[in-house]
């Protein structure tokens, strides 16, 4: 007799995913005399994971279901399946799995959205997502063996692997995005960061890191090393254009080479409520898109279109923007597309990567952590966007909802 087939289990509903908390190391310059010149990359991200656990004693470590850590150049001390090794080094139970992930500059962003997707479908309840980049030890693309077909078959422009050249290409494509506009945007980024620092909006996200120098001994990294608050429009007019003779992109309008790490806790909304974890943002939608690699910086435009369509929103619904400032012209191309003024106060209220640095795979979570703080300060804003360009011609965008807004639609404690 043939056994009767089992009754299929009911489909599990998609769950809310919330951003519980985020933290980062101070960002250091990727040079031989930088903050982290003699500090291991994996030790930086381990410090961040430990800090997230320290801040939330209400979270039993064994409840963490996944650790996803990104790095763009996965070799040496930022290789060897970072998510697993970092989890073990941070003291998580051996039962907690982990993996490494790479989408160049959007690595940590992708770690967050990938783990969030698993939480939404019920494959996990809680995850740690983050990224680390020690550009001083591992420059972007270092030792990469690029397939010769890319050039031989003209799949990409030979210069498209040089991010600075792609920024110059954006100036070419959109000639109304002038050098003057880029210079003024960069100066404003420095000024906004200095104001945010003075207002106490930066330090709460930072994890002090013990550092060692063979010449100076032990020290403690407690603040970002890269900002230049003294920057004025006049002071940057004589800077060279390293990516093209007579070009428009200068060191002042580019994010500096950076060492640093970021991390975030993500959880299902009902699980966060069960454990007493804060819900600082709810993930609404996300999108990734490709563009010609030679205009890499334009990637956030189509990725944002995808995220807006998935959310059923328009750009007018977005009340705060955290846009990664890989280059000033890259952000300007996004703002110009949507008719947003260069100095719109909704954009990067704390300044951006031009001031504080861009540790490649780590920057996506830095954007999220800052947006979460801004949501708390701005309860009248319902939706915010984190977006960034990605090397080799991509963009990534994530839309979040503010739980402090009167019309918040996510999971609340009352539902638990």
C-alpha positions as CSV (number, residue, x, y, z in Angstrom):
1,X,0.0,0.0,0.0
2,X,1.3,3.4,-1.0
3,X,1.7,5.8,1.9
4,X,-0.5,8.9,1.7
5,X,1.6,12.0,0.8
6,X,2.4,14.4,3.7
7,X,0.3,17.5,3.9
8,X,2.5,20.4,2.8
9,X,3.4,22.8,5.6
10,X,1.8,26.3,5.4
11,X,4.0,28.9,3.7
12,X,5.8,31.1,6.2
13,X,5.0,34.8,5.8
14,X,7.8,37.2,5.0
15,X,9.0,38.8,8.2
16,X,10.0,42.3,9.1
17,X,13.8,42.8,9.3
18,X,15.1,45.5,11.6
19,X,18.5,47.2,12.0
20,X,19.2,46.7,15.7
21,X,22.6,48.5,16.0
22,X,25.7,49.4,14.1
23,X,29.3,50.3,15.1
24,X,32.6,51.0,13.4
25,X,36.2,51.5,14.2
26,X,37.7,55.0,13.8
27,X,38.8,55.2,10.2
28,X,42.6,55.6,9.5
29,X,44.7,56.7,6.6
30,X,46.0,53.8,4.5
31,X,49.6,54.8,4.7
32,X,52.8,53.5,6.5
33,X,52.2,56.0,9.2
34,X,48.5,55.5,9.5
35,X,46.6,54.5,12.6
36,X,46.4,50.8,11.7
37,X,49.7,50.4,9.8
38,X,50.7,47.6,12.3
39,X,47.2,46.3,13.1
40,X,45.7,43.3,11.5
41,X,42.5,43.7,9.4
42,X,40.7,40.8,11.1
43,X,41.4,42.3,14.5
44,X,39.6,45.5,13.4
45,X,36.4,43.7,12.5
46,X,36.7,41.4,15.6
47,X,36.7,44.5,17.7
48,X,33.5,45.7,16.1
49,X,31.7,42.4,16.6
50,X,32.7,42.3,20.2
51,X,31.5,45.8,20.7
52,X,28.1,45.0,19.3
53,X,27.8,42.1,21.7
54,X,29.0,44.2,24.6
55,X,26.3,46.8,23.8
56,X,23.6,44.2,23.8
57,X,23.9,41.8,26.8
58,X,20.3,41.0,26.3
59,X,21.3,39.1,23.1
60,X,22.5,35.5,23.9
61,X,25.4,34.9,21.5
62,X,24.0,31.4,20.6
63,X,20.9,33.1,19.2
64,X,23.0,34.6,16.3
65,X,22.4,32.5,13.2
66,X,24.9,34.0,10.7
67,X,27.9,36.2,10.4
68,X,28.6,37.7,7.0
69,X,31.7,39.8,6.7
70,X,32.8,41.5,3.5
71,X,36.3,42.5,2.1
72,X,37.2,43.7,-1.4
73,X,40.7,42.2,-1.4
74,X,40.3,38.9,0.3
75,X,43.8,37.8,1.0
76,X,46.3,37.7,3.9
77,X,44.7,39.0,7.2
78,X,41.4,39.7,5.5
79,X,41.1,36.4,3.8
80,X,40.2,32.9,5.0
81,X,36.3,33.0,5.1
82,X,36.1,36.1,7.3
83,X,32.6,35.6,8.6
84,X,33.6,32.3,10.2
85,X,37.1,33.2,11.5
86,X,35.9,36.6,12.8
87,X,33.0,34.9,14.7
88,X,35.4,32.5,16.3
89,X,37.9,35.2,17.2
90,X,35.2,37.3,18.6
91,X,34.2,34.5,21.0
92,X,30.9,33.5,19.4
93,X,29.9,29.8,20.0
94,X,31.3,27.4,17.4
95,X,27.7,26.6,16.5
96,X,27.4,30.1,14.8
97,X,28.3,29.8,11.1
98,X,29.7,32.5,8.9
99,X,31.0,33.4,5.5
100,X,32.8,36.0,3.5
101,X,31.2,38.2,0.8
102,X,32.5,40.5,-1.9
103,X,30.8,43.2,-4.0
104,X,33.7,45.6,-3.8
105,X,32.5,48.9,-2.3
106,X,29.1,47.5,-1.5
107,X,30.4,44.5,0.4
108,X,29.0,45.3,3.8
109,X,25.8,46.6,2.2
110,X,25.4,43.2,0.4
111,X,26.2,41.4,3.6
112,X,23.4,43.2,5.3
113,X,20.8,42.7,2.5
114,X,21.8,39.1,2.0
115,X,21.4,38.2,5.7
116,X,18.3,40.3,5.9
117,X,16.7,38.2,3.0
118,X,17.5,35.0,5.0
119,X,15.8,36.5,8.1
120,X,12.8,37.7,6.1
121,X,12.2,34.1,4.8
122,X,12.7,32.5,8.1
123,X,16.1,30.9,7.5
124,X,17.6,32.9,10.4
125,X,16.5,35.1,13.2
126,X,19.5,37.3,14.0
127,X,22.7,38.0,11.9
128,X,25.8,40.1,12.1
129,X,26.8,41.8,8.9
130,X,29.8,44.0,8.2
131,X,32.9,44.7,6.3
132,X,36.6,45.5,6.7
133,X,39.2,47.0,4.5
134,X,42.9,47.5,5.3
135,X,43.8,49.3,2.1
136,X,47.3,50.1,3.5
137,X,48.1,46.4,3.4
138,X,45.7,45.3,0.6
139,X,45.2,48.0,-2.1
140,X,42.1,47.5,-4.2
141,X,42.8,44.9,-6.9
142,X,46.2,44.1,-5.6
143,X,47.6,40.9,-7.1
144,X,44.4,40.4,-9.1
145,X,44.8,38.4,-12.3
146,X,42.4,40.2,-14.6
147,X,41.2,38.1,-17.5
148,X,42.8,39.5,-20.7
149,X,39.5,39.0,-22.6
150,X,38.1,42.1,-20.8
151,X,40.5,44.2,-22.9
152,X,41.1,42.0,-25.9
153,X,37.4,41.6,-26.6
154,X,36.7,45.2,-25.6
155,X,34.3,44.1,-22.9
156,X,35.3,47.2,-20.9
157,X,37.3,50.3,-21.4
158,X,40.9,49.5,-20.3
159,X,40.7,52.5,-17.8
160,X,37.5,51.4,-16.2
161,X,39.4,49.6,-13.4
162,X,40.8,53.0,-12.3
163,X,38.0,54.5,-10.2
164,X,39.4,58.0,-10.5
165,X,39.2,57.8,-14.3
166,X,35.6,56.7,-14.1
167,X,34.9,59.9,-12.0
168,X,36.5,62.0,-14.7
169,X,34.3,60.2,-17.2
170,X,31.2,61.4,-15.3
171,X,32.4,64.9,-15.6
172,X,32.7,64.3,-19.4
173,X,29.2,62.7,-19.6
174,X,27.6,65.5,-17.6
175,X,29.6,68.7,-18.4
176,X,27.2,70.8,-16.3
177,X,28.6,68.9,-13.2
178,X,31.6,71.3,-13.1
179,X,34.8,71.1,-11.1
180,X,33.5,74.1,-9.1
181,X,30.4,72.3,-8.1
182,X,32.4,69.2,-7.1
183,X,34.9,71.4,-5.1
184,X,32.1,73.2,-3.2
185,X,30.4,69.9,-2.4
186,X,33.6,68.5,-1.0
187,X,34.2,71.5,1.1
188,X,30.7,71.2,2.5
189,X,31.3,67.6,3.3
190,X,34.2,68.5,5.5
191,X,32.3,71.2,7.2
192,X,29.2,69.0,7.9
193,X,31.5,66.3,9.4
194,X,33.2,68.9,11.7
195,X,29.8,70.1,12.8
196,X,28.5,66.6,13.4
197,X,31.6,65.7,15.4
198,X,31.2,68.8,17.6
199,X,27.5,68.0,18.1
200,X,28.4,64.5,19.4
201,X,26.9,62.7,16.4
202,X,30.0,60.7,15.4
203,X,31.6,59.4,18.5
204,X,28.7,57.1,19.7
205,X,29.3,54.9,16.6
206,X,33.0,54.5,17.2
207,X,34.7,51.6,18.9
208,X,38.1,52.5,20.5
209,X,40.9,50.2,19.1
210,X,44.2,49.5,20.7
211,X,47.0,50.0,18.2
212,X,50.7,49.3,18.3
213,X,53.6,51.1,16.6
214,X,57.0,49.7,16.6
215,X,58.4,53.2,17.0
216,X,55.8,54.8,19.4
217,X,54.5,51.8,21.4
218,X,50.9,51.2,22.3
219,X,48.1,53.7,21.7
220,X,44.3,54.0,21.4
221,X,42.5,54.9,18.2
222,X,39.5,56.9,19.3
223,X,38.7,59.3,16.4
224,X,38.8,59.4,12.6
225,X,42.2,60.3,11.2
226,X,41.3,61.6,7.8
227,X,39.0,64.7,8.1
228,X,40.4,68.0,7.0
229,X,38.1,70.6,8.8
230,X,40.3,73.5,7.7
231,X,39.5,72.9,4.0
232,X,38.2,75.9,2.1
233,X,37.2,76.4,-1.5
234,X,40.2,78.6,-2.1
235,X,42.7,76.2,-0.5
236,X,41.9,73.4,-2.9
237,X,42.1,75.3,-6.2
238,X,45.7,74.5,-6.8
239,X,45.5,70.7,-6.3
240,X,46.7,68.4,-9.0
241,X,44.3,66.2,-11.0
242,X,46.0,62.8,-10.6
243,X,43.7,60.8,-12.9
244,X,43.9,63.0,-16.0
245,X,46.1,65.9,-17.0
246,X,44.0,69.0,-16.8
247,X,41.2,67.0,-15.3
248,X,38.6,67.9,-12.7
249,X,38.9,65.3,-10.0
250,X,41.4,66.1,-7.2
251,X,42.3,64.5,-3.9
252,X,39.9,67.0,-2.3
253,X,36.9,65.7,-4.2
254,X,37.8,62.0,-3.8
255,X,37.4,59.8,-0.8
256,X,40.9,59.0,0.7
257,X,42.4,55.6,0.9
258,X,41.2,54.2,4.2
259,X,41.6,51.4,6.8
260,X,38.6,50.5,8.9
261,X,35.8,48.1,9.8
262,X,32.0,48.3,10.3
263,X,29.4,45.9,11.7
264,X,25.7,45.7,12.3
265,X,23.1,43.6,14.1
266,X,20.0,42.6,12.1
267,X,17.1,40.7,13.4
268,X,13.5,39.7,12.7
269,X,11.2,42.3,14.1
270,X,9.3,39.8,16.4
271,X,12.6,38.3,17.6
272,X,14.0,41.8,18.4
273,X,10.9,42.5,20.5
274,X,11.1,39.1,22.2
275,X,14.7,39.7,23.3
276,X,14.3,43.4,24.1
277,X,16.6,44.5,21.2
278,X,16.0,48.0,19.8
279,X,14.7,48.4,16.3
280,X,16.4,51.5,14.9
281,X,15.2,51.0,11.3
282,X,13.1,48.6,9.3
283,X,14.3,47.4,5.9
284,X,11.7,48.3,3.3
285,X,13.4,47.3,0.0
286,X,16.8,47.1,-1.7
287,X,18.1,47.0,-5.3
288,X,21.4,46.4,-7.1
289,X,22.0,47.4,-10.7
290,X,24.8,47.4,-13.3
291,X,26.0,50.3,-15.5
292,X,28.9,50.6,-18.0
293,X,32.0,50.2,-15.9
294,X,33.5,53.4,-17.3
295,X,30.8,55.4,-15.6
296,X,30.8,53.3,-12.4
297,X,29.6,56.3,-10.3
298,X,26.2,56.4,-12.0
299,X,25.3,53.0,-10.6
300,X,23.2,54.3,-7.6
301,X,20.6,55.8,-10.0
302,X,19.3,52.6,-11.5
303,X,19.7,50.7,-8.2
304,X,17.6,53.3,-6.5
305,X,15.0,53.1,-9.2
306,X,14.8,49.3,-8.5
307,X,14.5,49.9,-4.7
308,X,11.8,52.6,-5.1
309,X,9.8,50.4,-7.4
310,X,10.0,47.4,-5.1
311,X,8.9,49.6,-2.2
312,X,6.1,51.3,-4.1
313,X,7.6,54.7,-3.3
314,X,9.0,57.7,-5.3
315,X,12.1,59.8,-4.6
316,X,9.8,62.4,-3.1
317,X,9.0,60.0,-0.2
318,X,12.7,59.9,0.9
319,X,13.4,62.3,3.7
320,X,17.0,61.5,4.4
321,X,19.8,60.4,2.1
322,X,23.1,58.7,3.1
323,X,25.1,58.6,-0.1
324,X,28.6,57.3,-0.2
325,X,31.0,60.0,-1.4
326,X,33.4,57.9,-3.4
327,X,33.9,61.1,-5.5
328,X,32.0,64.4,-5.3
329,X,30.9,64.1,-9.0
330,X,29.5,60.7,-8.3
331,X,27.1,62.1,-5.7
332,X,26.3,65.1,-7.8
333,X,25.3,62.9,-10.8
334,X,22.7,61.2,-8.5
335,X,21.4,64.4,-7.1
336,X,21.2,65.9,-10.5
337,X,19.2,63.0,-11.9
338,X,16.6,63.4,-9.2
339,X,16.5,67.2,-9.2
340,X,18.0,67.5,-5.7
341,X,20.1,70.5,-4.9
342,X,23.8,70.1,-4.3
343,X,23.4,71.5,-0.8
344,X,20.0,69.9,0.1
345,X,20.1,69.4,3.9
346,X,18.6,65.9,3.6
347,X,21.7,64.7,2.0
348,X,24.6,63.4,4.2
349,X,23.8,65.6,7.2
350,X,27.0,64.3,9.0
351,X,29.2,64.8,5.9
352,X,30.5,61.8,4.1
353,X,33.4,59.7,2.8
354,X,35.2,62.6,1.4
355,X,35.8,63.7,5.0
356,X,35.8,60.6,7.1
357,X,37.1,58.0,4.6
358,X,35.9,55.0,2.6
359,X,37.2,51.6,3.6
360,X,35.7,50.0,0.5
361,X,33.7,47.0,1.7
362,X,33.0,48.5,5.1
363,X,31.2,51.7,4.0
364,X,27.7,50.4,3.4
365,X,27.1,49.7,7.1
366,X,28.6,53.1,8.0
367,X,25.8,54.7,6.0
368,X,23.2,52.6,7.7
369,X,24.5,53.3,11.2
370,X,24.4,57.1,10.5
371,X,20.9,57.0,9.0
372,X,19.7,55.1,12.1
373,X,20.9,58.0,14.3
374,X,19.4,60.6,12.1
375,X,16.0,58.8,12.2
376,X,16.1,59.1,16.0
377,X,16.8,62.8,15.6
378,X,14.2,63.3,12.9
379,X,11.0,61.4,13.8
380,X,9.0,63.4,11.2
381,X,11.0,61.6,8.4
382,X,9.4,58.3,7.5
383,X,11.8,56.9,4.9
384,X,15.5,57.1,4.3
385,X,17.9,55.8,1.6
386,X,21.4,54.4,1.8
387,X,23.1,54.2,-1.6
388,X,26.5,53.8,-3.1
389,X,28.4,53.2,-6.4
390,X,30.3,50.0,-6.8
391,X,33.5,49.2,-8.8
392,X,33.2,47.6,-12.2
393,X,29.9,49.4,-12.9
394,X,27.3,48.7,-10.2
395,X,25.1,50.5,-7.7
396,X,23.5,49.5,-4.5
397,X,20.5,51.1,-2.7
398,X,18.6,50.2,0.5
399,X,15.4,52.0,1.7
400,X,14.6,52.0,5.4
401,X,11.6,53.1,7.5
402,X,11.9,55.2,10.6
403,X,10.3,53.4,13.7
404,X,10.0,56.8,15.4
405,X,7.5,58.0,12.7
406,X,3.9,58.2,13.7
407,X,2.9,56.0,10.7
408,X,5.6,53.3,11.2
409,X,4.3,50.1,9.6
410,X,6.7,47.6,11.0
411,X,6.6,45.2,13.9
412,X,6.0,46.8,17.3
413,X,6.3,45.5,20.8
414,X,2.5,45.5,21.1
415,X,2.3,42.8,18.4
416,X,4.5,40.4,20.3
